[in-house]
Amino acid sequence: MKEAMEIVALSRKTSRLTAIEIMESVFDDFIEFHGDRSFHDDKAIVGGIATLNGQPVTVIGNQKGHEVKENIMRNFGSPHPEGYRKALRLMKQAEKFNRPVITFVNTAGAYCGVEAENRGQGEAIARNLIEMSKLKVPILSIIIGEGGSGGALALAMGNQVWMMEHTMYSVLSPEGFSSILWKDATRSKEAAELMKLTAQDLFGLDIIDFILSETNAEGPLSQEQILKNLKENIGSTIKELSAKTPDQLIEERYKRFRKY
């Protein structure tokens, strides 16, 4: 079994599948929507509509890049307030047209710059949490890389929350944890073990509902196989969740997060 800090390193690899790659491979007819209708289009969050086994769905995710130029353009997957407002616009649209929502989380956290704070970063995250908690359609949230703090939770208040095998989900980074607790960022490996941030840890603690395998007995799975497994698992779960009434979905989501 890999150590926690190894998992952290794997979750940050630029070779990981991106949200757009998943949206274009797992779903059909993906059409990206842009902007929050207030400020501008935050490229750290992508989203739009697509179909899954013939069923219309809304897909939203943090987008990182495979190389430096794209990562700079995407702000390394760290959204500004308008990114969260774009995501919420798409979720409310999904509710209006009765489309399930699938989110893909890969962010070290919300952008913490002065301009983001000036435009209401905290309010934007809080608004997403409030609105997602009472959304009348199914929400499935999947951690596909880093899941950092409230910046991740703002897309992850799902009826079910999944993690890919080599991902992390925590209140802050191991480096930040060790800097705050011990005033020593070099103890990040020790911090990672204490934080219980891996998929295996969080599944054992009943924080997440499912782990999507990235390896088998022979070694790492190909991206094609991972995408195939994603499509099968998402398809069956969305079918199951879509059979529930809006009241059931809201109550189950409420109970899921209240138990912590």
ABEGO torsion letter per residue (X at the ends): XBBAAAAAAAAABAABBBAAAAAAAABBGBBBBBEAGAABBBAABBBEBBBBGGBBBBBBBBBBBABAAAAAAAGGGBBBAAAAAAAAAAAAAAAAAGBBBBBBBBBAEBBABAAAAAAGAAAAAAAAAAAAAABABBBBBBBABBBBEAAAAAAABBABBBBBABBBBBABBAAAAAAAAAGBAAAAAAAAAAAGABAAAAAAAGABABBBBABBAAEBBBAAAAAAAAAAAAAAAAAAAAABBAAAAAAAAAAAAAAX
